Amino acid sequence: MLFFLALAAKRGLVVDAYTDEAVGLMEKGPDGRVAMTRVTLRPKVLFAGEHRPDRQTLEQLHHQSHQLCFIANSVKSEVVTEIRE
């Protein structure tokens, strides 16, 4: 979320609210140990003001945020983003 907020601010977007309903999937890995194998993020962002992003811009912001995210770059699990509107 922090990278998303920073990237949005650089584009002149004002974020009024940011919520996420993340869901994780735990299953046995190839080594037989239970691990978090997939995380699905479901962010919902509300913007204030007149300048609001279209769907393509919103997807770009989430993609760039994911690439910069320390946690996403640290975990072995698949991380998927499903933008809610």
C-alpha positions, 0 to 999 in steps of 0.5 A, a space after each residue: 500500500 505504501 508504494 501505491 500511495 507514493 506512486 499515486 501522489 506522484 501522478 497527482 492522485 488523492 487517495 481518500 481510502 485504501 482497503 484490502 481483503 487479502 486471502 491466503 492459501 496454505 498447502 503442502 509444498 513439494 518438500 511436504 511442509 505446509 506453507 503459504 503458497 498463494 496470496 490474493 490481494 483485493 485492494 479497493 481504492 477511493 479517490 478524492 478530487 476531480 483527477 481519478 485514474 481509469 482502469 488501465 492506470 489503476 492496473 499500472 499503479 498496482 503492478 508498479 507497486 507490486 514490483 517495488 514491494 519489499 514483502 512481495 519481493 521477499 516471499 516465495 508465494 505467488 501474489 495475485 492482485 484482483 482490483 475491486 471497484 
